Amino acid sequence: MLFRVLTLLAVTLTATASPAALRLPNIFSDHMVVQQKMPVRVWGWTTAGQEVTVEMGGKSVSGKAGADGRFDVSLPELPAGGPHTLTVKADETRTINDVLVGEVWICSGQSNMQWSVNASNDPDLEKLAAKFPNIRMINFPQVGTQDPILSHDDRRWMVCNPENLGNFSAVGYFFARQLHLTIDVPIGMINNAWGGSACEAWVNRDVLKANEKFAPLLARWEAQEKQFAELSGNSSLNDDQKKALEGLKRQMSGNSRPANIYNGVLKSHLGYTIRGAIWYQGESNAGRAYQYRDLFPTMIENWRNEWGQGDFPFYWVQLADFKAQQAEPAESDWAELREAQTMTMSRLKNTGEAVIIDIGEGKDIHPKNKVDVGRRLARWALANEYGVQVPFHSPQYKSMERVDNKIVLTFDHVAGGWRPFDVAQPVGFAIAGEDHKFVWADAKILQDGRIEVSSSKVAAPVAVRYAWADNPVCNMFSGAGLPLTPFRTDDWPGVTINSN
């Protein structure tokens, strides 16, 4: 109970302005970047009923604070450029300096998005070249709570320079740098990633409650919450109960509890005018990959609905290769999670997936090559948001046809034809008959671009899989250098089908 009271007190102090004060969320701070060519939302708190005027770049808008002291206005759209001064006038005046107008993107997810330039390849060289003052980033803290936090006053925007770059999200930075060098406008990145976070922690709890598919997930958490409340209210705990209480306390404020990050991190800047979002997460949900088929698109729709900007672009990174390689074809929860990610493209419009099955490290869940990850995400944005003619979509399985004792596969998005890596023959295919027993297959590229798959061990094949493993050995790329998306032609029940 004490933990709950302290949390509520902290939220109240963070979210409420005193009657005579003008307060803005920390997202509105010096060096910020606002979105070009869209109305720019500005909100905060002041005296109830107070007239508020916001000015920047020769544009002005006025409004009035509501009974709770909150105001929310939108400046008319501005062209890329700056620096500008943003002025908010109410019962007092706040001035925000060095404001740029350009492209703003959320970079979110778990540790591989949080992963800094300092911890990635060649940080010394990257810092020497970090002379991009028009690239900015703000890092949000990691706070888990069921009660909305509306500002994190200790976090501000950073300018890209050798001193600051090491603290930038590496994927976010390399994505931003590619955009900046290509379209030549300022780029702002809002980094709210939290290592180890589960997808459900990023979703409004009411949204989860409204979908019966998530009832088992919520029931599991409700049981823990009930136990936490009971132990918190007991003043005479034994040693085992005290230990259990400490563990539950960490869970209650952690990064897996449904809606914890949505409230503790996302709410403070949800609604800030953006172009779109990039996302790298899924490792923490791999054991519940079938559930992720619904959970991930639910999260995206939740964000879009509450942001109020329609179906803004949402691009994610498919999980990299990781863990030990297997000598024979086998089931894999990581493969099933990758499949769930790929399925989201067909469920929601204006989404895309950067495939990095070639970039991971078996020994390390945090591969250090973040440059190529950022670039593959940037391809999606450049092609779809900025009209740049560049290949962006990894090759993807389309259909299959059985011909005698072989299966012939057809694919989409094979820009520039096939280019197997390292050796000429395709590697990474497995084939099975009605017995569901997969064996490694022989594969060859046909003249029309289809791929023929067979094995002397399977006389009557019915299914093919490619790169279906935690850490697959595979080598298929398009001529544009984009890896073939891992896939299976079957829909046989996987290892996570009953995991909730």
Helices and strands as residue ranges (DSSP letters): H 2-15, E 33-35, E 40-45, E 51-56, E 59-64, E 70-75, E 81-89, E 93-109, H 111-114, G 117-119, H 123-128, E 132-139, E 157-160, G 165-167, H 170-183, E 187-191, G 199-202, H 205-209, G 212-214, H 215-232, H 239-252, H 260-264, G 266-268, E 276-280, G 283-288, H 289-307, E 314-317, H 333-347, E 351-354, H 371-385, E 396-403, E 406-412, E 429-432, E 439-440, E 442-445, E 451-454, E 463-466, E 487-488
